[in-house]
Amino acid sequence: MTFAQISSSLNTLLWDTSLTTLPRWQAWCIQMLRILIATGRDIADGMLTLRAMGLVYTTLLSLVPLLAVSFSVLKGFGVHNQVEPMLLSMLEPLGQKGIELTEKIIGFVDNVNVRVLGGLSLVFLFYTVISLMTKIEQSLNSTWRIRGGRNFIQRITEYLSVVMIGPILIFTGVGLTASISTSAVGNALASMEGFGMLVYYAGRLASFMLIVDALTFIYMLVPNTRVKLMSAFTGATVAALLWKLNGKLFALFVAGSTNYSAIYSSFAVVIIFMIWLYLSWLILLIGATVSFYHQNPERTSSRHQLLRLSTRLREKIGLLVMLRIGQ
């Protein structure tokens, strides 16, 4: 068989096969292949990368105000000291530069005293946080092909609830996982022969599931549409796997990036942090794209994409329709 014949057979199997006539596992495999191909097509189109770049810019402007607001909320619950360990964990792929960056961010956050801020400064602080959430919503809405967003009142109430309640839920889950791993029962199981690796992998699995749960929450809440739980969970699982893989690969990249330090000197940590932010946002958008195609499988085929006509072509079609009606 020639390459053209093989390609035609694969296209027929992938796009023209009815999934209802196949066994469940075969239908699932073909559906996931369709979703991955459609997601790859969107990445190649370039819009996902552009949205990720825009989110990097907004994040750099909003990171310190966001942490300052979350820090103030967590301080009321007495768990604000866990902000630094969380940042260290998130920036772990950056290696030593992640530690330096965490110290700088925490230093900035400590210098932001919400109590002594004036009214205008406090409004600007919350506006910066809401602008970041708005940018995330717009990016996810674009992924879901949604043009209209939430109104201003909805954004204020829902975004602030996420900013204030989200950190409490995250640190509760992280604290619960840490307490289980350091408890007497956990230490006893870890010391038993054969159970040490089991406890280790259980902790890794719990950490992974926390990421999946957080991403599922984002994919269901942020887009201005109804997202099914299974679709959000599927996209979150793919994004969490890519997040873990990105962490491993980025750690190797940072370990061999001595040339960046030689070229950019003290700016190297900022450059590397921006690259890491870009990849993280791109992974978030890829997961959202997988969720979209999982919920709308009919949109995976390029033959079913929306046809956009130019103004000149629309006028020509309109004149032809009028001509046919006149005839």
Disulfide bonds with the S-S distance in Angstrom:
none
